[in-house]
């Protein structure tokens, strides 16, 4: 197990299209997935894509903690450390909502990014078994964000309103002030 170095925005690996994983069950892929999960947990992230750890392959890990789920019935309440290899994502319907996102490759910042509320995705895990399904809310947003990394897309490239972009500390301060108002 190892904590991997995370590429930050500006590194070219984050702008490249990643290659399909030839053998999802290969020992080196299992090792990579284990290390990515450890790295994601260490950095308190909800997802991590292989290009973010300098590996240009089409796979990502995600986790949905109960406090982050939207409450919508199709938003998985808990998804512990799932891996999705060679994913495909299909956006369902016209419901696009702004979703606050951060990225381990853009530390300290977050932004409101338009994302489809409902998606269907599929891929395989390190046993070659199918994973995915039809999901909404936070789960759907995380998958769209991580999938974008495999195509070299960073969340600022999806933004429409740059006034909804800021440092976590400043945004938290504003939120606390608003919450304290009578
Ligand atoms: Ni990211």
Backbone and ligand atoms as CSV (ligand in chain L), in Angstrom:
chain,resi,resn,atom,element,x,y,z
A,1,UNK,N,N,0.854,-1.192,0.000
A,1,UNK,CA,C,0.000,0.000,0.000
A,1,UNK,C,C,0.886,1.237,0.000
A,2,UNK,N,N,0.401,2.223,-0.685
A,2,UNK,CA,C,1.193,3.453,-0.768
A,2,UNK,C,C,0.274,4.634,-1.050
A,3,UNK,N,N,0.660,5.763,-0.512
A,3,UNK,CA,C,-0.052,6.994,-0.851
A,3,UNK,C,C,0.651,7.612,-2.056
A,4,UNK,N,N,-0.122,7.850,-3.092
A,4,UNK,CA,C,0.430,8.289,-4.365
A,4,UNK,C,C,0.448,9.811,-4.454
A,5,UNK,N,N,1.352,10.327,-5.264
A,5,UNK,CA,C,1.429,11.772,-5.476
A,5,UNK,C,C,0.310,12.200,-6.422
A,6,UNK,N,N,-0.405,13.228,-6.052
A,6,UNK,CA,C,-1.533,13.704,-6.852
A,6,UNK,C,C,-1.081,14.861,-7.749
A,7,UNK,N,N,-1.355,14.714,-9.055
A,7,UNK,CA,C,-1.036,15.781,-10.008
A,7,UNK,C,C,-1.973,16.962,-9.773
A,8,UNK,N,N,-1.429,18.176,-9.856
A,8,UNK,CA,C,-2.258,19.366,-9.701
A,8,UNK,C,C,-2.502,20.018,-11.051
A,9,UNK,N,N,-3.595,20.779,-11.104
A,9,UNK,CA,C,-3.985,21.434,-12.353
A,9,UNK,C,C,-2.800,22.199,-12.942
A,10,UNK,N,N,-2.563,21.994,-14.226
A,10,UNK,CA,C,-1.395,22.552,-14.895
A,10,UNK,C,C,-0.497,21.438,-15.404
A,11,UNK,N,N,-0.567,20.268,-14.721
A,11,UNK,CA,C,0.212,19.116,-15.192
A,11,UNK,C,C,-0.471,18.536,-16.436
A,12,UNK,N,N,0.311,18.281,-17.499
A,12,UNK,CA,C,-0.320,17.831,-18.757
A,12,UNK,C,C,-1.059,16.501,-18.654
A,13,UNK,N,N,-0.714,15.638,-17.682
A,13,UNK,CA,C,-1.406,14.343,-17.576
A,13,UNK,C,C,-2.903,14.544,-17.330
A,14,UNK,N,N,-3.259,15.701,-16.761
A,14,UNK,CA,C,-4.668,15.968,-16.448
A,14,UNK,C,C,-5.455,16.425,-17.668
A,15,UNK,N,N,-4.771,16.726,-18.758
A,15,UNK,CA,C,-5.442,17.219,-19.961
A,15,UNK,C,C,-5.455,16.183,-21.083
A,16,UNK,N,N,-4.868,15.017,-20.827
A,16,UNK,CA,C,-4.770,13.984,-21.869
A,16,UNK,C,C,-5.951,13.031,-21.774
A,17,UNK,N,N,-6.287,12.424,-22.912
A,17,UNK,CA,C,-7.295,11.369,-22.901
A,17,UNK,C,C,-6.621,10.073,-22.464
A,18,UNK,N,N,-7.181,9.415,-21.446
A,18,UNK,CA,C,-6.579,8.195,-20.906
A,18,UNK,C,C,-6.918,6.995,-21.780
A,19,UNK,N,N,-6.088,5.960,-21.686
A,19,UNK,CA,C,-6.236,4.742,-22.489
A,19,UNK,C,C,-7.054,3.695,-21.734
A,20,UNK,N,N,-7.768,2.868,-22.476
A,20,UNK,CA,C,-8.527,1.771,-21.862
A,20,UNK,C,C,-7.590,0.819,-21.127
A,21,UNK,N,N,-8.106,0.197,-20.061
A,21,UNK,CA,C,-7.348,-0.804,-19.305
A,21,UNK,C,C,-7.485,-2.134,-20.038
A,22,UNK,N,N,-6.344,-2.709,-20.466
A,22,UNK,CA,C,-6.394,-3.938,-21.271
A,22,UNK,C,C,-6.896,-5.112,-20.432
A,23,UNK,N,N,-6.394,-5.267,-19.213
A,23,UNK,CA,C,-6.794,-6.382,-18.347
A,23,UNK,C,C,-7.123,-5.852,-16.950
A,24,UNK,N,N,-8.414,-5.627,-16.671
A,24,UNK,CA,C,-8.797,-5.069,-15.364
A,24,UNK,C,C,-8.422,-5.960,-14.181
A,25,UNK,N,N,-8.162,-7.258,-14.439
A,25,UNK,CA,C,-7.837,-8.178,-13.337
A,25,UNK,C,C,-6.327,-8.329,-13.117
A,26,UNK,N,N,-5.522,-7.611,-13.883
A,26,UNK,CA,C,-4.059,-7.735,-13.768
A,26,UNK,C,C,-3.595,-7.294,-12.375
A,27,UNK,N,N,-2.575,-7.959,-11.837
A,27,UNK,CA,C,-2.084,-7.624,-10.487
A,27,UNK,C,C,-1.692,-6.161,-10.349
A,28,UNK,N,N,-1.099,-5.581,-11.401
A,28,UNK,CA,C,-0.673,-4.172,-11.273
A,28,UNK,C,C,-1.874,-3.229,-11.201
A,29,UNK,N,N,-3.001,-3.636,-11.795
A,29,UNK,CA,C,-4.211,-2.811,-11.701
A,29,UNK,C,C,-4.798,-2.912,-10.290
A,30,UNK,N,N,-4.819,-4.125,-9.721
A,30,UNK,CA,C,-5.280,-4.290,-8.326
A,30,UNK,C,C,-4.450,-3.441,-7.376
A,31,UNK,N,N,-3.134,-3.457,-7.592
A,31,UNK,CA,C,-2.245,-2.679,-6.721
A,31,UNK,C,C,-2.534,-1.189,-6.888
A,32,UNK,N,N,-2.690,-0.748,-8.134
A,32,UNK,CA,C,-2.990,0.659,-8.394
A,32,UNK,C,C,-4.293,1.071,-7.709
A,33,UNK,N,N,-5.328,0.219,-7.824
A,33,UNK,CA,C,-6.634,0.544,-7.235
A,33,UNK,C,C,-6.519,0.638,-5.706
A,34,UNK,N,N,-5.797,-0.314,-5.103
A,34,UNK,CA,C,-5.605,-0.268,-3.640
A,34,UNK,C,C,-4.916,1.032,-3.237
A,35,UNK,N,N,-3.885,1.394,-3.967
A,35,UNK,CA,C,-3.144,2.618,-3.637
A,35,UNK,C,C,-3.997,3.865,-3.877
A,36,UNK,N,N,-4.825,3.834,-4.924
A,36,UNK,CA,C,-5.694,4.991,-5.194
A,36,UNK,C,C,-6.735,5.158,-4.089
A,37,UNK,N,N,-7.277,4.044,-3.589
A,37,UNK,CA,C,-8.257,4.130,-2.499
A,37,UNK,C,C,-7.584,4.699,-1.243
A,38,UNK,N,N,-6.372,4.222,-0.965
A,38,UNK,CA,C,-5.650,4.737,0.203
A,38,UNK,C,C,-5.363,6.230,0.043
A,39,UNK,N,N,-5.002,6.629,-1.162
A,39,UNK,CA,C,-4.696,8.036,-1.440
A,39,UNK,C,C,-5.945,8.906,-1.312
A,40,UNK,N,N,-7.072,8.395,-1.843
A,40,UNK,CA,C,-8.341,9.133,-1.758
A,40,UNK,C,C,-8.749,9.327,-0.298
A,41,UNK,N,N,-8.628,8.260,0.506
A,41,UNK,CA,C,-9.015,8.361,1.918
A,41,UNK,C,C,-8.090,9.308,2.664
A,42,UNK,N,N,-6.792,9.211,2.372
A,42,UNK,CA,C,-5.812,10.075,3.043
A,42,UNK,C,C,-6.105,11.543,2.750
A,43,UNK,N,N,-6.554,11.836,1.530
A,43,UNK,CA,C,-6.811,13.217,1.118
A,43,UNK,C,C,-8.264,13.635,1.374
A,44,UNK,N,N,-9.069,12.748,2.010
A,44,UNK,CA,C,-10.483,13.020,2.285
A,44,UNK,C,C,-11.261,13.355,1.021
A,45,UNK,N,N,-10.956,12.670,-0.066
A,45,UNK,CA,C,-11.672,12.908,-1.319
A,45,UNK,C,C,-12.841,11.956,-1.471
A,46,UNK,N,N,-13.769,12.316,-2.360
A,46,UNK,CA,C,-14.911,11.449,-2.674
A,46,UNK,C,C,-14.652,10.648,-3.936
A,47,UNK,N,N,-13.582,10.979,-4.647
A,47,UNK,CA,C,-13.262,10.262,-5.871
A,47,UNK,C,C,-11.845,10.588,-6.298
A,48,UNK,N,N,-11.281,9.692,-7.093
A,48,UNK,CA,C,-9.926,9.904,-7.602
A,48,UNK,C,C,-9.808,9.122,-8.904
A,49,UNK,N,N,-9.338,9.787,-9.946
A,49,UNK,CA,C,-9.179,9.145,-11.245
A,49,UNK,C,C,-7.693,8.874,-11.492
A,50,UNK,N,N,-7.402,7.793,-12.233
A,50,UNK,CA,C,-6.014,7.375,-12.416
A,50,UNK,C,C,-5.106,8.484,-12.973
A,51,UNK,N,N,-5.574,9.301,-13.941
A,51,UNK,CA,C,-4.682,10.370,-14.429
A,51,UNK,C,C,-4.234,11.330,-13.316
A,52,UNK,N,N,-5.043,11.439,-12.248
A,52,UNK,CA,C,-4.672,12.324,-11.141
A,52,UNK,C,C,-3.460,11.795,-10.370
A,53,UNK,N,N,-3.167,10.506,-10.512
A,53,UNK,CA,C,-1.961,9.957,-9.886
A,53,UNK,C,C,-0.943,9.565,-10.973
A,54,UNK,N,N,-0.996,10.317,-12.092
A,54,UNK,CA,C,0.000,10.201,-13.169
A,54,UNK,C,C,-0.071,8.877,-13.911
A,55,UNK,N,N,-1.233,8.212,-13.883
A,55,UNK,CA,C,-1.409,6.953,-14.625
A,55,UNK,C,C,-2.500,7.186,-15.669
A,56,UNK,N,N,-2.146,7.264,-16.953
A,56,UNK,CA,C,-3.139,7.625,-17.984
A,56,UNK,C,C,-3.998,6.444,-18.423
A,57,UNK,N,N,-4.749,5.874,-17.468
A,57,UNK,CA,C,-5.639,4.747,-17.751
A,57,UNK,C,C,-7.062,5.094,-17.361
A,58,UNK,N,N,-8.030,4.416,-18.028
A,58,UNK,CA,C,-9.444,4.737,-17.811
A,58,UNK,C,C,-10.004,3.950,-16.622
A,59,UNK,N,N,-9.760,4.469,-15.446
A,59,UNK,CA,C,-10.369,3.919,-14.229
A,59,UNK,C,C,-10.405,5.003,-13.169
A,60,UNK,N,N,-11.396,4.881,-12.273
A,60,UNK,CA,C,-11.459,5.799,-11.124
A,60,UNK,C,C,-12.018,5.069,-9.917
A,61,UNK,N,N,-11.769,5.627,-8.749
A,61,UNK,CA,C,-12.377,5.126,-7.519
A,61,UNK,C,C,-13.300,6.221,-6.972
A,62,UNK,N,N,-14.388,5.798,-6.341
A,62,UNK,CA,C,-15.336,6.746,-5.749
A,62,UNK,C,C,-15.830,6.186,-4.420
A,63,UNK,N,N,-16.282,7.086,-3.562
A,63,UNK,CA,C,-16.972,6.660,-2.344
A,63,UNK,C,C,-18.023,7.719,-2.037
A,64,UNK,N,N,-19.184,7.253,-1.656
A,64,UNK,CA,C,-20.277,8.150,-1.279
A,64,UNK,C,C,-20.545,7.931,0.199
A,65,UNK,N,N,-20.247,8.929,0.997
A,65,UNK,CA,C,-20.520,8.835,2.433
A,65,UNK,C,C,-21.947,9.274,2.700
A,66,UNK,N,N,-22.580,8.724,3.764
A,66,UNK,CA,C,-23.997,9.022,4.000
A,66,UNK,C,C,-24.294,10.516,4.108
A,67,UNK,N,N,-23.373,11.291,4.698
A,67,UNK,CA,C,-23.648,12.719,4.903
A,67,UNK,C,C,-23.607,13.494,3.589
A,68,UNK,N,N,-23.084,12.875,2.544
A,68,UNK,CA,C,-22.970,13.575,1.270
A,68,UNK,C,C,-24.093,13.220,0.308
A,69,UNK,N,N,-24.803,12.148,0.587
A,69,UNK,CA,C,-25.873,11.729,-0.311
A,69,UNK,C,C,-27.001,12.759,-0.288
A,70,UNK,N,N,-27.708,12.874,-1.388
A,70,UNK,CA,C,-28.714,13.932,-1.530
A,70,UNK,C,C,-30.031,13.611,-0.833
A,71,UNK,N,N,-30.255,12.350,-0.519
A,71,UNK,CA,C,-31.541,11.948,0.055
A,71,UNK,C,C,-32.493,11.415,-0.998
A,72,UNK,N,N,-32.199,11.685,-2.264
A,72,UNK,CA,C,-33.003,11.139,-3.358
A,72,UNK,C,C,-32.893,9.610,-3.344
A,73,UNK,N,N,-34.005,8.958,-3.657
A,73,UNK,CA,C,-34.056,7.490,-3.529
A,73,UNK,C,C,-32.985,6.786,-4.365
A,74,UNK,N,N,-32.661,7.341,-5.531
A,74,UNK,CA,C,-31.701,6.674,-6.410
A,74,UNK,C,C,-30.261,7.113,-6.147
A,75,UNK,N,N,-30.066,8.026,-5.192
A,75,UNK,CA,C,-28.707,8.429,-4.829
A,75,UNK,C,C,-28.225,7.448,-3.772
A,76,UNK,N,N,-27.249,6.650,-4.109
A,76,UNK,CA,C,-26.761,5.649,-3.179
A,76,UNK,C,C,-26.369,6.310,-1.865
A,77,UNK,N,N,-26.915,5.836,-0.771
A,77,UNK,CA,C,-26.639,6.453,0.525
A,77,UNK,C,C,-25.212,6.169,0.968
A,78,UNK,N,N,-24.744,4.984,0.707
A,78,UNK,CA,C,-23.374,4.639,1.061
A,78,UNK,C,C,-22.782,3.799,-0.062
A,79,UNK,N,N,-21.650,4.225,-0.563
A,79,UNK,CA,C,-20.936,3.462,-1.583
A,79,UNK,C,C,-19.480,3.451,-1.140
A,80,UNK,N,N,-19.065,2.400,-0.452
A,80,UNK,CA,C,-17.703,2.417,0.073
A,80,UNK,C,C,-16.681,1.999,-0.986
A,81,UNK,N,N,-15.789,2.909,-1.302
A,81,UNK,CA,C,-14.598,2.581,-2.090
A,81,UNK,C,C,-14.846,1.682,-3.293
A,82,UNK,N,N,-15.634,2.170,-4.215
A,82,UNK,CA,C,-15.903,1.408,-5.428
A,82,UNK,C,C,-14.889,1.774,-6.502
A,83,UNK,N,N,-14.533,0.801,-7.321
A,83,UNK,CA,C,-13.684,1.094,-8.467
A,83,UNK,C,C,-14.502,0.874,-9.731
A,84,UNK,N,N,-14.281,1.737,-10.720
A,84,UNK,CA,C,-14.949,1.597,-12.006
A,84,UNK,C,C,-13.862,1.643,-13.085
A,85,UNK,N,N,-13.693,0.515,-13.766
A,85,UNK,CA,C,-12.656,0.392,-14.795
A,85,UNK,C,C,-13.327,0.406,-16.168
A,86,UNK,N,N,-12.716,1.111,-17.103
A,86,UNK,CA,C,-13.246,1.273,-18.464
A,86,UNK,C,C,-14.715,1.714,-18.444
A,87,UNK,N,N,-15.010,2.810,-17.747
A,87,UNK,CA,C,-16.404,3.222,-17.574
A,87,UNK,C,C,-17.044,3.801,-18.836
A,88,UNK,N,N,-18.365,3.650,-18.865
A,88,UNK,CA,C,-19.189,4.368,-19.836
A,88,UNK,C,C,-20.262,5.095,-19.042
A,89,UNK,N,N,-20.543,6.333,-19.429
A,89,UNK,CA,C,-21.535,7.144,-18.725
A,89,UNK,C,C,-22.559,7.664,-19.720
A,90,UNK,N,N,-23.825,7.521,-19.356
A,90,UNK,CA,C,-24.918,8.032,-20.187
A,90,UNK,C,C,-25.719,9.030,-19.337
A,91,UNK,N,N,-25.840,10.267,-19.831
A,91,UNK,CA,C,-26.614,11.282,-19.122
A,91,UNK,C,C,-28.086,11.046,-19.428
A,92,UNK,N,N,-28.948,11.050,-18.397
A,92,UNK,CA,C,-30.366,10.735,-18.585
A,92,UNK,C,C,-31.220,11.968,-18.315
A,93,UNK,N,N,-32.049,12.340,-19.297
A,93,UNK,CA,C,-32.986,13.437,-19.091
A,93,UNK,C,C,-32.329,14.803,-19.197
A,94,UNK,N,N,-33.151,15.846,-18.993
A,94,UNK,CA,C,-32.699,17.229,-19.156
A,94,UNK,C,C,-32.431,17.918,-17.825
A,95,UNK,N,N,-32.551,17.183,-16.730
A,95,UNK,CA,C,-32.414,17.814,-15.417
A,95,UNK,C,C,-30.934,18.042,-15.104
A,96,UNK,N,N,-30.501,19.294,-15.288
A,96,UNK,CA,C,-29.116,19.666,-14.999
A,96,UNK,C,C,-29.134,20.639,-13.834
A,97,UNK,N,N,-28.344,20.356,-12.800
A,97,UNK,CA,C,-28.345,21.209,-11.609
A,97,UNK,C,C,-26.912,21.607,-11.263
A,98,UNK,N,N,-26.811,22.766,-10.596
A,98,UNK,CA,C,-25.505,23.191,-10.112
A,98,UNK,C,C,-25.138,22.373,-8.881
A,99,UNK,N,N,-23.893,21.946,-8.838
A,99,UNK,CA,C,-23.428,21.079,-7.771
A,99,UNK,C,C,-22.075,21.608,-7.323
A,100,UNK,N,N,-21.904,21.807,-6.023
A,100,UNK,CA,C,-20.617,22.286,-5.515
A,100,UNK,C,C,-19.612,21.148,-5.543
A,101,UNK,N,N,-18.482,21.397,-6.188
A,101,UNK,CA,C,-17.465,20.367,-6.349
A,101,UNK,C,C,-16.100,20.894,-5.967
A,102,UNK,N,N,-15.305,19.993,-5.440
A,102,UNK,CA,C,-13.878,20.235,-5.288
A,102,UNK,C,C,-13.147,19.178,-6.076
A,103,UNK,N,N,-11.828,19.286,-6.108
A,103,UNK,CA,C,-11.024,18.306,-6.845
A,103,UNK,C,C,-9.671,18.230,-6.154
A,104,UNK,N,N,-9.188,17.022,-5.940
A,104,UNK,CA,C,-7.898,16.865,-5.259
A,104,UNK,C,C,-6.754,17.438,-6.093
A,105,UNK,N,N,-6.994,17.671,-7.383
A,105,UNK,CA,C,-5.973,18.281,-8.238
A,105,UNK,C,C,-6.076,19.809,-8.254
A,106,UNK,N,N,-7.103,20.344,-7.570
A,106,UNK,CA,C,-7.287,21.807,-7.467
A,106,UNK,C,C,-7.510,22.104,-5.986
A,107,UNK,N,N,-6.476,21.890,-5.164
A,107,UNK,CA,C,-6.678,21.937,-3.713
A,107,UNK,C,C,-7.101,23.309,-3.211
A,108,UNK,N,N,-8.015,23.293,-2.231
A,108,UNK,CA,C,-8.401,24.522,-1.547
A,108,UNK,C,C,-9.548,25.266,-2.186
A,109,UNK,N,N,-9.955,24.855,-3.395
A,109,UNK,CA,C,-10.989,25.587,-4.124
A,109,UNK,C,C,-12.215,24.724,-4.338
A,110,UNK,N,N,-13.346,25.392,-4.542
A,110,UNK,CA,C,-14.521,24.664,-5.032
A,110,UNK,C,C,-15.393,25.591,-5.854
A,111,UNK,N,N,-16.331,24.974,-6.568
A,111,UNK,CA,C,-17.146,25.745,-7.503
A,111,UNK,C,C,-18.467,25.042,-7.738
A,112,UNK,N,N,-19.454,25.813,-8.194
A,112,UNK,CA,C,-20.738,25.242,-8.595
A,112,UNK,C,C,-20.654,24.896,-10.077
A,113,UNK,N,N,-20.842,23.603,-10.369
A,113,UNK,CA,C,-20.648,23.067,-11.720
A,113,UNK,C,C,-21.952,22.430,-12.184
A,114,UNK,N,N,-22.421,22.752,-13.391
A,114,UNK,CA,C,-23.648,22.103,-13.864
A,114,UNK,C,C,-23.408,20.629,-14.176
A,115,UNK,N,N,-24.266,19.776,-13.608
A,115,UNK,CA,C,-24.157,18.327,-13.830
A,115,UNK,C,C,-25.541,17.733,-14.012
A,116,UNK,N,N,-25.622,16.688,-14.805
A,116,UNK,CA,C,-26.883,15.962,-14.943
A,116,UNK,C,C,-27.254,15.328,-13.604
A,117,UNK,N,N,-28.541,15.453,-13.248
A,117,UNK,CA,C,-28.993,14.914,-11.968
A,117,UNK,C,C,-29.047,13.387,-12.006
A,118,UNK,N,N,-29.396,12.858,-13.167
A,118,UNK,CA,C,-29.568,11.399,-13.280
A,118,UNK,C,C,-28.680,10.861,-14.402
A,119,UNK,N,N,-27.976,9.791,-14.111
A,119,UNK,CA,C,-27.122,9.154,-15.123
A,119,UNK,C,C,-27.229,7.632,-15.010
A,120,UNK,N,N,-26.743,6.988,-16.046
A,120,UNK,CA,C,-26.516,5.542,-15.982
A,120,UNK,C,C,-25.038,5.333,-16.306
A,121,UNK,N,N,-24.360,4.509,-15.521
A,121,UNK,CA,C,-22.958,4.223,-15.843
A,121,UNK,C,C,-22.665,2.758,-15.657
A,122,UNK,N,N,-21.625,2.319,-16.354
A,122,UNK,CA,C,-21.210,0.933,-16.200
A,122,UNK,C,C,-19.713,0.816,-16.425
A,123,UNK,N,N,-19.162,-0.228,-15.870
A,123,UNK,CA,C,-17.751,-0.538,-16.005
A,123,UNK,C,C,-17.538,-1.883,-15.350
A,124,UNK,N,N,-16.285,-2.202,-15.047
A,124,UNK,CA,C,-16.006,-3.446,-14.329
A,124,UNK,C,C,-15.089,-3.147,-13.150
A,125,UNK,N,N,-15.034,-4.116,-12.206
A,125,UNK,CA,C,-14.108,-3.979,-11.083
A,125,UNK,C,C,-12.862,-4.829,-11.344
A,126,UNK,N,N,-12.028,-4.994,-10.324
A,126,UNK,CA,C,-10.763,-5.713,-10.532
A,126,UNK,C,C,-10.952,-7.231,-10.603
A,127,UNK,N,N,-12.187,-7.709,-10.409
A,127,UNK,CA,C,-12.494,-9.124,-10.678
A,127,UNK,C,C,-13.098,-9.282,-12.066
A,128,UNK,N,N,-13.252,-8.162,-12.782
A,128,UNK,CA,C,-13.883,-8.194,-14.093
A,128,UNK,C,C,-15.397,-8.222,-14.013
A,129,UNK,N,N,-15.946,-8.038,-12.794
A,129,UNK,CA,C,-17.401,-8.074,-12.628
A,129,UNK,C,C,-18.010,-6.713,-12.961
A,130,UNK,N,N,-19.221,-6.706,-13.551
A,130,UNK,CA,C,-19.856,-5.432,-13.900
A,130,UNK,C,C,-20.202,-4.605,-12.654
A,131,UNK,N,N,-20.005,-3.296,-12.754
A,131,UNK,CA,C,-20.402,-2.369,-11.695
A,131,UNK,C,C,-21.150,-1.209,-12.335
A,132,UNK,N,N,-21.857,-0.437,-11.482
A,132,UNK,CA,C,-22.558,0.743,-11.977
A,132,UNK,C,C,-24.045,0.618,-11.787
A,133,UNK,N,N,-24.796,1.409,-12.552
A,133,UNK,CA,C,-26.246,1.402,-12.421
A,133,UNK,C,C,-26.790,2.777,-12.724
A,134,UNK,N,N,-28.085,2.953,-12.421
A,134,UNK,CA,C,-28.734,4.246,-12.638
A,134,UNK,C,C,-28.753,4.979,-11.304
A,135,UNK,N,N,-28.147,6.157,-11.260
A,135,UNK,CA,C,-27.992,6.874,-9.997
A,135,UNK,C,C,-28.303,8.357,-10.191
A,136,UNK,N,N,-28.501,9.040,-9.066
A,136,UNK,CA,C,-28.818,10.472,-9.092
A,136,UNK,C,C,-27.930,11.213,-8.099
A,137,UNK,N,N,-28.116,12.528,-8.080
A,137,UNK,CA,C,-27.578,13.375,-7.020
A,137,UNK,C,C,-26.071,13.327,-6.885
A,138,UNK,N,N,-25.617,13.210,-5.639
A,138,UNK,CA,C,-24.180,13.250,-5.356
A,138,UNK,C,C,-23.436,12.142,-6.099
A,139,UNK,N,N,-23.987,10.946,-6.026
A,139,UNK,CA,C,-23.362,9.798,-6.700
A,139,UNK,C,C,-23.192,10.082,-8.198
A,140,UNK,N,N,-24.251,10.587,-8.818
A,140,UNK,CA,C,-24.198,10.899,-10.250
A,140,UNK,C,C,-23.168,11.998,-10.528
A,141,UNK,N,N,-23.104,12.982,-9.642
A,141,UNK,CA,C,-22.165,14.094,-9.829
A,141,UNK,C,C,-20.718,13.645,-9.719
A,142,UNK,N,N,-20.431,12.812,-8.718
A,142,UNK,CA,C,-19.058,12.333,-8.533
A,142,UNK,C,C,-18.621,11.511,-9.739
A,143,UNK,N,N,-19.493,10.662,-10.221
A,143,UNK,CA,C,-19.142,9.824,-11.376
A,143,UNK,C,C,-18.867,10.706,-12.602
A,144,UNK,N,N,-19.695,11.730,-12.831
A,144,UNK,CA,C,-19.454,12.627,-13.973
A,144,UNK,C,C,-18.116,13.346,-13.839
A,145,UNK,N,N,-17.815,13.803,-12.622
A,145,UNK,CA,C,-16.554,14.509,-12.368
A,145,UNK,C,C,-15.360,13.588,-12.641
A,146,UNK,N,N,-15.408,12.367,-12.092
A,146,UNK,CA,C,-14.275,11.447,-12.247
A,146,UNK,C,C,-14.152,10.980,-13.695
A,147,UNK,N,N,-15.287,10.738,-14.320
A,147,UNK,CA,C,-15.251,10.313,-15.726
A,147,UNK,C,C,-14.601,11.395,-16.589
A,148,UNK,N,N,-14.916,12.658,-16.308
A,148,UNK,CA,C,-14.314,13.769,-17.058
A,148,UNK,C,C,-12.791,13.718,-17.020
A,149,UNK,N,N,-12.225,13.327,-15.861
A,149,UNK,CA,C,-10.759,13.263,-15.756
A,149,UNK,C,C,-10.170,12.320,-16.806
A,150,UNK,N,N,-10.914,11.282,-17.183
A,150,UNK,CA,C,-10.396,10.303,-18.154
A,150,UNK,C,C,-10.353,10.888,-19.556
A,151,UNK,N,N,-11.095,11.974,-19.760
A,151,UNK,CA,C,-11.077,12.659,-21.058
A,151,UNK,C,C,-10.304,13.979,-20.991
A,152,UNK,N,N,-9.554,14.176,-19.919
A,152,UNK,CA,C,-8.745,15.388,-19.797
A,152,UNK,C,C,-9.547,16.629,-19.484
A,153,UNK,N,N,-10.726,16.461,-18.867
A,153,UNK,CA,C,-11.594,17.606,-18.560
A,153,UNK,C,C,-11.565,17.877,-17.058
A,154,UNK,N,N,-11.173,19.113,-16.699
A,154,UNK,CA,C,-11.172,19.556,-15.299
A,154,UNK,C,C,-12.456,20.350,-15.055
A,155,UNK,N,N,-12.954,20.358,-13.793
A,155,UNK,CA,C,-14.268,20.966,-13.577
A,155,UNK,C,C,-14.379,22.440,-13.987
A,156,UNK,N,N,-13.281,23.263,-13.887
A,156,UNK,CA,C,-13.456,24.651,-14.355
A,156,UNK,C,C,-13.844,24.735,-15.835
A,157,UNK,N,N,-13.503,23.693,-16.607
A,157,UNK,CA,C,-13.844,23.690,-18.035
A,157,UNK,C,C,-15.339,23.458,-18.244
A,158,UNK,N,N,-16.061,23.047,-17.200
A,158,UNK,CA,C,-17.518,22.841,-17.258
A,158,UNK,C,C,-18.299,24.023,-16.700
A,159,UNK,N,N,-17.598,24.959,-16.075
A,159,UNK,CA,C,-18.299,26.027,-15.350
A,159,UNK,C,C,-18.928,27.036,-16.283
A,160,UNK,N,N,-20.052,27.619,-15.847
A,160,UNK,CA,C,-20.703,28.672,-16.606
A,160,UNK,C,C,-20.702,29.990,-15.839
A,161,UNK,N,N,-20.707,29.927,-14.507
A,161,UNK,CA,C,-20.778,31.137,-13.682
A,161,UNK,C,C,-19.554,31.166,-12.756
A,162,UNK,N,N,-18.550,31.982,-13.158
A,162,UNK,CA,C,-17.308,32.013,-12.396
A,162,UNK,C,C,-17.420,32.816,-11.103
A,163,UNK,N,N,-18.605,33.404,-10.857
A,163,UNK,CA,C,-18.796,34.037,-9.542
A,163,UNK,C,C,-19.041,32.971,-8.479
A,164,UNK,N,N,-19.346,31.742,-8.926
A,164,UNK,CA,C,-19.570,30.646,-7.983
A,164,UNK,C,C,-18.312,29.767,-7.934
A,165,UNK,N,N,-17.184,30.405,-7.625
A,165,UNK,CA,C,-15.886,29.737,-7.627
A,165,UNK,C,C,-15.082,30.406,-6.532
A,166,UNK,N,N,-14.534,29.639,-5.608
A,166,UNK,CA,C,-13.792,30.300,-4.548
A,166,UNK,C,C,-13.007,29.344,-3.685
A,167,UNK,N,N,-12.283,29.933,-2.749
A,167,UNK,CA,C,-11.532,29.136,-1.791
A,167,UNK,C,C,-12.486,28.587,-0.731
A,168,UNK,N,N,-12.268,27.342,-0.367
A,168,UNK,CA,C,-13.113,26.686,0.635
A,168,UNK,C,C,-13.264,27.542,1.889
A,169,UNK,N,N,-12.154,28.104,2.375
A,169,UNK,CA,C,-12.197,28.865,3.633
A,169,UNK,C,C,-13.088,30.089,3.508
A,170,UNK,N,N,-12.994,30.794,2.374
A,170,UNK,CA,C,-13.817,31.992,2.187
A,170,UNK,C,C,-15.288,31.622,2.053
A,171,UNK,N,N,-15.560,30.568,1.284
A,171,UNK,CA,C,-16.955,30.151,1.080
A,171,UNK,C,C,-17.555,29.669,2.397
A,172,UNK,N,N,-16.755,28.980,3.212
A,172,UNK,CA,C,-17.243,28.502,4.508
A,172,UNK,C,C,-17.532,29.687,5.429
A,173,UNK,N,N,-16.684,30.720,5.359
A,173,UNK,CA,C,-16.891,31.908,6.195
A,173,UNK,C,C,-18.207,32.597,5.819
A,174,UNK,N,N,-18.439,32.754,4.535
A,174,UNK,CA,C,-19.678,33.385,4.059
A,174,UNK,C,C,-20.889,32.562,4.497
A,175,UNK,N,N,-20.780,31.235,4.354
A,175,UNK,CA,C,-21.899,30.367,4.735
A,175,UNK,C,C,-22.184,30.469,6.218
A,176,UNK,N,N,-21.127,30.552,7.033
A,176,UNK,CA,C,-21.301,30.652,8.487
A,176,UNK,C,C,-21.961,31.972,8.847
A,177,UNK,N,N,-21.565,33.058,8.158
A,177,UNK,CA,C,-22.163,34.378,8.428
A,177,UNK,C,C,-23.646,34.375,8.060
A,178,UNK,N,N,-23.965,33.754,6.940
A,178,UNK,CA,C,-25.367,33.703,6.512
A,178,UNK,C,C,-26.197,32.877,7.478
A,179,UNK,N,N,-25.603,31.775,7.967
A,179,UNK,CA,C,-26.318,30.902,8.893
A,179,UNK,C,C,-26.562,31.593,10.232
A,180,UNK,N,N,-25.671,32.540,10.599
A,180,UNK,CA,C,-25.766,33.199,11.897
A,180,UNK,C,C,-26.765,34.345,11.891
A,181,UNK,N,N,-27.211,34.760,10.689
A,181,UNK,CA,C,-28.159,35.882,10.581
A,181,UNK,C,C,-29.506,35.491,11.166
A,182,UNK,N,N,-30.117,36.407,11.930
A,182,UNK,CA,C,-31.420,36.082,12.531
A,182,UNK,C,C,-32.524,35.993,11.477
L,1,NI,NI,NI,-11.186,15.841,-9.659
